[in-house]
Amino acid sequence: MAGSILITGGSGTLGRALAPMLEAEGWTVRRADLHHGEIDAGEFMETDIRRGEDVRRAVAGVDAIIHAAAWHGVHLREHPARDFWELNVDGTYNVMEAAVDAGIQKLVLSSTMGVYGSSSRPDDDGPAVRVHEALPLQPGDMYGQSKVMSERLTAFFARAHGLRSVALRYGMFVPEPFGHYGIRMLYGGVDVRDVATANIAALRSLESPRAFAAYNVFSTLPFDDADLDGLRTDLMSVIERHWPDARDLLAKIEDKPWGPVNALYDSGRAFRELRWRPRYGFASFLDGLRRGARSVDDLAPDPEP
């Protein structure tokens, strides 16, 4: 598996992590974005995916696309709903149409946990919700709704035009201070390095014809169904059952758990079908604290299963 590949939004957080990994895999990388960004990997092409002619130019000559360009949930305060529709929905349509016209057969769509919305919220006195791909998509904001529409567009182009594609529903991976990063892993976080390897695993899955599917991409937690009540009512007791020294380790940092864990995100489908597993998470964060780590770069990945 290799060839030439386009990353839309290629100067963003995911593009910075993914482009060097793809080059190491033998891909020739083209990054399409409005700004070059602080990254040297790959060819850069200034592109506004809201403009069809820009997209047609960007896809010319590539064999596969990672479609990551989007406004995200963090932009909801700064941008009106129309912006999300124009970039995330119209832009996705432009990418799909250009891919089909150019004969491109492989595409990975960046989606989000936000597509689940109210399906990921527990009843007032109920246990935490195990969030898997079969739950109804009931987003509560325009960002989540725009990604539902992007997934549906991608599924349509797969069905109607034979575009081999998958959607990856990411947890949160924006850059954060070290302690905040670690605690985030309890609440639907994922390390950007694991997001990048999930994209590579998804590309491999597209080497053969297949139906469109969506996959959760989150860090792994050891909690099971017996923990779901305790995750909401006595979180530290649940954590200490799995990591007895967790309280003492967390005392070393300013950040502490932010309250109940209301949702447990299940990436089992990606494990089974994409053969992808995350290497970083709350366990590797605690291990880093044991070793005196003070940054994400100091963390050692979990061993291969």
N, C-alpha and C positions, 0 to 999 in steps of 0.2 A: 504494500500500500504506500503510494507516494504519488507525486505529481505536483501541480500548481494549485494553490488554494487562496481564496479571498477571505479575509476577516473583515466584516463590516463593523464599524466602531472599533477598529483595530488599535487605536491609541489609548483605549480605556484600560481599566483595571484588568479585565480578562485578556485583552489583546497583549498587554505587557507580559503577562505570565505565559500565554499560550504560544505566541509567535516563536520564541526561542525553542520551545519543546517541539513544535512542528518542524522547525528546521533540523533539529537533531534527529527527527524521524525520517528525514529525507525530503520533506516538502519544500517547494519554492513558495514563499509566502508573500502575498500582497496585502497591505493594510489600507482599507478605505475608511477615511474619517474626515471631519472638517478641519482638524488640526493635527499636525505631525506628532506632537507629544514627545515625552522624554523616553524614547525607545529607538534603538538602532536596528532592530531585527526587521527583515523584510523590506520589500519595495513599498514606498508610501505613495498613495494616490489621493489627492484632495477630492472628496466626494460628499455630496449631499444626497442621501438616499430618497429624499422627497422629490428629487428631480429625476425623471425617468432616463434622460440622456446621460446624466452622471452615472447612474447604475449600469446602464448598458456598456459604457466605457470601462467601468471597473470590473465587470465580469468577463470581459473579452479575454479569451485564451486560458481561463482557469478550468480546473477539473472538479472543484468542490468549493462549497461556501460554508463558512461559519457565520451565521447572521446574528450578530451581537449588538448592533446599533439600536439604541432605544433611549427614551427618557425613562427614568426609574422612579421607584417610590419616593426616594429622597428629594425628587424634583417637584412633588405635588404642591408644595407651598409656593413655589416660584413660577409655576406654569399653569395656564388654564387648560381645561379638558381638551380643547381643540388641538393644542400642541401634541398631546399624547396620541390623539387619533392620527394626525398628519404624519408624525414620525413613526409610531409603532405599528399602525395599521396600513395607511397608505404606503409608507416606506417598505413594509413587508411585502405588500402586493407588488410594488415595483421590483423588488429583489426576486420574487418568485417568477414574475412574468419574464424578466430578463434572463433568469436561469434557464427556463424552458426554451426561450427563443435561441439561446446560445448552445443548447444541447447538453447542459450540465446535468448530471444525474445524482449528485450527492449534496445534501444540505442538512446542517444541524442548526436548529433554531434555539436561541436563548430565550427561555420562558422564566417563570417565577413562582414561588410559593404563594404569591398574591392571588393566583387564580382560584384558590380554594375559599378565601374569604370566610363567610360565616360557617362553612362546613368544617373549618378547623377550630371553631370556638366551642367549648363544652357548655353543657347546661349549667345553670348557676351552682347547683350542688352536685354536679356529676363529675366523673373522673376525667382525666386528660384524654384528649381525642388522639387516636392513632391515625395519622394522615397518610393515606395511600392514594394511588392514582384513580381508583374507582369511585372516590367521593365526588359528589356533584360539584361543579365549578360555580361558585356563588360569590364572585368578587364584590368587595365593598367600596371600591374606588375606581377611578378611570384608568389608573395604571393597570390594575389587575384585569379590568374589562378589556383593555387594549391588547393584553397578552392572550386572553381567551380568543379574541378575534384573530390574532396572529396565528395561534395554533390551528384554528379552524380553516384559515386560508391555506396554511401549510398542508393540512390533511386533504383539502380539496385538490391542491395541485398534485399531491401524491396520487390521489385516486384518479383524477381526470387526465393527468399528463405523465404519469409514471415517474415523477420526481422522487427519488428515494430520500426519505427525510425522517428525522426524529426531532422531538422537542425535549429539552432538558429544563426541568423546573427547579431552579436553584434556590437554595437558602441564601442567607445574607452573607456577603463576602466583601463589603466595602472596607478599605483600610481603616483600622481602628487602633487606639492604644493597646498595649499588650494585655493588660488585665481585662479590659472591655472585650477584646477578642476572645479570650478564654471563656468568660462567662457567656458570651454570645453563643458558644457551642451548645449550651443547654437549651437554647431557645430558637433553634432553627438556623444555626450558623453552619458555614462550610468554609474551608480554607480555599483560597483562590487556586492554589496548586492542585487541589483535588478537582476543582471545577475544570481546570485545564486538562487533566488526565481523563475526566469524564467525556470531554469533547473528542479526545483522541480515540477513546473506546467506542464512542458513537460513530465516528468516521469508519472505524473498522467494521462495525456492524452493517454499514451501507455498501460494503464491497459486493454483496449479493442482493438480489431483489428482495424486498420485504415490505410489509405494510407499515404505514405511519403509526408511531406510538409515542407516548410521552412518559418521561421518567423523572422521578424525584432524585435530586442530587444534594445530599446533606451529609454532615458528619455523622458518625455512628455513635450511638449511646447504648449501653448494655441493658437498659430498662426493658422489662417485659410487662405483660398485661397485669401481673400482680402488683406492679408499681404505679399503675395509672391513678389510683385514688391518692396515694401518698405524694405523688408529684404535685398535687394541688393543695394538700392539707399539711404536709410535713416534709418539705423538699429536702432539707439538710439530712434528715434521717435516712431518706432513700439514697442520697448521695453517699453517706457514710457507710451504708450497707455494701456499696460497691467499691468505695475507696475509703477505708477507715481513717486515713490520715488527711482527708480532704479539708477538714475544718482548720487544722493547723497550717496546711499549705496555703489556703486562701487568706489566712491572717497575714501573710507576707505581702499582699497586694491591697490596694485601696478598694478595688471592685469586689463586690459580693453578689451572690444570686439576687435577682431583682424582684423576687416574689414567686408565686406558683408557676410551675411549668404547665401550660394549658394544652399544649399540642406536642405530640411525639411523632416526628416525621420519619416515615419508613421508606428507605431506599432499596428495599429488598428486590424490587423488580429490576433495577439497574444491576444489582449483584448477579441475579440469575441470567438475565438476557444480554447484558452488555459486558459481563465479566469485569465490572468495575467495582473497586472498593476504595473508600477514602483512606488516606494514610495519616491524617491529622484530625484532632478533635479535642474534646474535654480531657480524655485520658492522656493524650500526648502533652497537653497543656500542663496538667498536674505533674507529669513526669518531668517536664521542663522546670517547674518550680522546685522539685526535689533536687535538681541538678544546678539550681541557681540561674536559670535562663531569665533574661530580661527583655527579650524581643522574639517576635515570631520567627525570625531567621535562626534563632538559637534552638528551635524545637527539633527534636529527632522524630522522623516518621515512625509510625507503628510498624512492626515487622510485617512482612508479607504473610498472608494466611497460608 
